[in-house]
Amino acid sequence: MTEPAYVAVDWGTSSFRLWLVGKDGSIVAERRSGEGMTTAAQAGFAKVLQTHLDATSAPSDIPVIVCGMAGARQGWIEAGYIDTPASLASILTGAVAVPDQTRDVRILPGLAQRSKDAPDVMRGEETQLLGAIPADAKGEQIVCMPGTHSKWVRVLDGQVTGFSTFMTGELFDIITKHSILSHAVAGAAEMSADTAAFEASLKAAFAKPQLATNLLFTARSGQLLHGATAAGAQALISGTLIGAEIAGALSSAGQGASITLVASGRLQALYEDAFRALSLTYQTIDADAAVRRGLSAAAEAIWFTNESKS
Amino acid sequence: MTEPAYVAVDWGTSSFRLWLVGKDGSIVAERRSGEGMTTAAQAGFAKVLQTHLDATSAPSDIPVIVCGMAGARQGWIEAGYIDTPASLASILTGAVAVPDQTRDVRILPGLAQRSKDAPDVMRGEETQLLGAIPADAKGEQIVCMPGTHSKWVRVLDGQVTGFSTFMTGELFDIITKHSILSHAVAGAAEMSADTAAFEASLKAAFAKPQLATNLLFTARSGQLLHGATAAGAQALISGTLIGAEIAGALSSAGQGASITLVASGRLQALYEDAFRALSLTYQTIDADAAVRRGLSAAAEAIWFTNESKS
């Protein structure tokens, strides 16, 4: 077994993932749990981390690099933000050391766009970005990171020039749980298979995003008048929100910019479907691999590169 | 006191309003309660109605005209829908008698738009429409009836040619209660006074409705980065949803069509603000007066006009 060099942690709002990384870059051990920021703020961040370090038998002298909501104001310690425009490399330099730990623990900062009319923040996705886009990338990239709050990032010659958050995932969640449309989707499986309904509403909302909150209501009226199914209603809500998101995200992108999708699992399949249906060019990078690569790049820069050793 | 001629009832999902109307058209007595469809479906519609009739000492032989959700499938009896395109007058002809009552009780039908790609329904608002637009009106009218589910109706020479429902009010409600933005609005008074924030987000969403779900998120990022207030966040959410609604509703309207706003109270003030900020021409009709006038028109047509007596 390769000797452990450092620990990488992706600490989100509701999830905790830890990788023990070997000197050759291989994964020696891995931990996943639901002890995200919300849970850890109660249980204690240091305690949660130590439990998982013990479970992987991580040597007591190797350092830990953390990204995500552990660095939020309501997290472990506030890791602040790097302001856009920002080079991908500058994200690494903002890592903040957690004081009074027996080992070196550092949390990566988020990204902030401080413009008055389009203020925006991300925390965690900047590390995926680091792992998804080579720091020496040339040209314009449009990076889509779908989720509870989907992030669309514009990268030009390795500089993050701006980004936009769309509340797609959270809106889908509260609309299907708390609005009148909860009745329309009742009984549908979590992952709808109604591709036709998804693509039809996706295209309708992409073409006329101004009608999005009207299209949503057709999930109900379509059932009342045409007997549409619960799976169809769920696909319609999803397609409408994603179609409007893509229309909005691309409205400020250069024509013909290629999209880099950073996603895994269900969201990957959904957004790939969407891009294909809209005839958009894209490439996919696995989100889990991207965040691990981003954390590794940070660890390398902080602890294992002579010029940036600190 | 004028002799009572009939009883008019606006029976919504969560509200019940009753007027005892005199032979000269004056209001003899009025009742308001929270016994809407949801409550009445448990307590019994006939019983709820009788309690209020007793409280107004309504003579036992005068008839009752009802509009709203009491006529829904899950209501008292299903009053069905009149299909668009529909003349305003045809709404009156679809009233359905409730069987086995000691007096003549009739429920007005809703309106349905059965097109496959834009199915839509209304129930209750068609009666407001009846009271707001003269049956012999000429030209095109765009009628806006804001609410939980805002209805925009196109009327051409007294014919309802089509309509669209926007989930504005309900989205505002669930976003401010159940999403991450609930923290951003915590502590704001129910009716926000931040007119500047409302108008700025209204104009932004009207100009770029494709960015609506992104603009919503700025309620959070604006607080994190610029210390925006809870009242400002609430106004931003409201302005964004209403701006996108108006952009969508007017995208299919003829240029220069004048808007008839049918609203009361807080919603009237909010939409009048919005139309003024967007330099749109409008006239306002009080929603309470409109529904009473619509119910009266139905009662007159059914019981008090010789040719349509039944």
HADDOCK unambig.tbl for C-alpha pairs under 7 A between the chains (distance, minus, plus):
assign (segid A and resid 114 and name CA) (segid B and resid 225 and name CA) 6.56 0.50 0.50
assign (segid A and resid 118 and name CA) (segid B and resid 218 and name CA) 6.71 0.50 0.50
assign (segid A and resid 119 and name CA) (segid B and resid 218 and name CA) 5.90 0.50 0.50
assign (segid A and resid 119 and name CA) (segid B and resid 221 and name CA) 5.61 0.50 0.50
assign (segid A and resid 119 and name CA) (segid B and resid 222 and name CA) 5.59 0.50 0.50
assign (segid A and resid 120 and name CA) (segid B and resid 218 and name CA) 6.37 0.50 0.50
assign (segid A and resid 120 and name CA) (segid B and resid 221 and name CA) 5.07 0.50 0.50
assign (segid A and resid 121 and name CA) (segid B and resid 221 and name CA) 6.05 0.50 0.50
assign (segid A and resid 164 and name CA) (segid B and resid 214 and name CA) 6.52 0.50 0.50
assign (segid A and resid 165 and name CA) (segid B and resid 214 and name CA) 5.39 0.50 0.50
assign (segid A and resid 165 and name CA) (segid B and resid 217 and name CA) 6.63 0.50 0.50
assign (segid A and resid 166 and name CA) (segid B and resid 213 and name CA) 5.17 0.50 0.50
assign (segid A and resid 166 and name CA) (segid B and resid 214 and name CA) 4.28 0.50 0.50
assign (segid A and resid 166 and name CA) (segid B and resid 217 and name CA) 6.80 0.50 0.50
assign (segid A and resid 167 and name CA) (segid B and resid 213 and name CA) 5.53 0.50 0.50
assign (segid A and resid 167 and name CA) (segid B and resid 214 and name CA) 6.47 0.50 0.50
assign (segid A and resid 167 and name CA) (segid B and resid 217 and name CA) 6.49 0.50 0.50
assign (segid A and resid 168 and name CA) (segid B and resid 213 and name CA) 6.97 0.50 0.50
assign (segid A and resid 170 and name CA) (segid B and resid 179 and name CA) 6.83 0.50 0.50
assign (segid A and resid 174 and name CA) (segid B and resid 174 and name CA) 6.83 0.50 0.50
assign (segid A and resid 174 and name CA) (segid B and resid 178 and name CA) 6.61 0.50 0.50
assign (segid A and resid 174 and name CA) (segid B and resid 179 and name CA) 6.98 0.50 0.50
assign (segid A and resid 178 and name CA) (segid B and resid 174 and name CA) 6.63 0.50 0.50
assign (segid A and resid 179 and name CA) (segid B and resid 170 and name CA) 6.85 0.50 0.50
assign (segid A and resid 179 and name CA) (segid B and resid 174 and name CA) 6.98 0.50 0.50
assign (segid A and resid 209 and name CA) (segid B and resid 209 and name CA) 6.36 0.50 0.50
assign (segid A and resid 209 and name CA) (segid B and resid 210 and name CA) 4.93 0.50 0.50
assign (segid A and resid 210 and name CA) (segid B and resid 209 and name CA) 4.93 0.50 0.50
assign (segid A and resid 210 and name CA) (segid B and resid 210 and name CA) 6.11 0.50 0.50
assign (segid A and resid 210 and name CA) (segid B and resid 244 and name CA) 5.74 0.50 0.50
assign (segid A and resid 210 and name CA) (segid B and resid 247 and name CA) 5.94 0.50 0.50
assign (segid A and resid 210 and name CA) (segid B and resid 248 and name CA) 4.43 0.50 0.50
assign (segid A and resid 211 and name CA) (segid B and resid 248 and name CA) 4.81 0.50 0.50
assign (segid A and resid 213 and name CA) (segid B and resid 166 and name CA) 5.18 0.50 0.50
assign (segid A and resid 213 and name CA) (segid B and resid 167 and name CA) 5.53 0.50 0.50
assign (segid A and resid 213 and name CA) (segid B and resid 168 and name CA) 6.96 0.50 0.50
assign (segid A and resid 214 and name CA) (segid B and resid 164 and name CA) 6.52 0.50 0.50
assign (segid A and resid 214 and name CA) (segid B and resid 165 and name CA) 5.39 0.50 0.50
assign (segid A and resid 214 and name CA) (segid B and resid 166 and name CA) 4.30 0.50 0.50
assign (segid A and resid 214 and name CA) (segid B and resid 167 and name CA) 6.46 0.50 0.50
assign (segid A and resid 217 and name CA) (segid B and resid 165 and name CA) 6.63 0.50 0.50
assign (segid A and resid 217 and name CA) (segid B and resid 166 and name CA) 6.81 0.50 0.50
assign (segid A and resid 217 and name CA) (segid B and resid 167 and name CA) 6.49 0.50 0.50
assign (segid A and resid 218 and name CA) (segid B and resid 118 and name CA) 6.70 0.50 0.50
assign (segid A and resid 218 and name CA) (segid B and resid 119 and name CA) 5.88 0.50 0.50
assign (segid A and resid 218 and name CA) (segid B and resid 120 and name CA) 6.36 0.50 0.50
assign (segid A and resid 221 and name CA) (segid B and resid 119 and name CA) 5.61 0.50 0.50
assign (segid A and resid 221 and name CA) (segid B and resid 120 and name CA) 5.07 0.50 0.50
assign (segid A and resid 221 and name CA) (segid B and resid 121 and name CA) 6.06 0.50 0.50
assign (segid A and resid 222 and name CA) (segid B and resid 119 and name CA) 5.59 0.50 0.50
assign (segid A and resid 225 and name CA) (segid B and resid 114 and name CA) 6.55 0.50 0.50
assign (segid A and resid 244 and name CA) (segid B and resid 210 and name CA) 5.74 0.50 0.50
assign (segid A and resid 247 and name CA) (segid B and resid 210 and name CA) 5.94 0.50 0.50
assign (segid A and resid 248 and name CA) (segid B and resid 210 and name CA) 4.43 0.50 0.50
assign (segid A and resid 248 and name CA) (segid B and resid 211 and name CA) 4.81 0.50 0.50
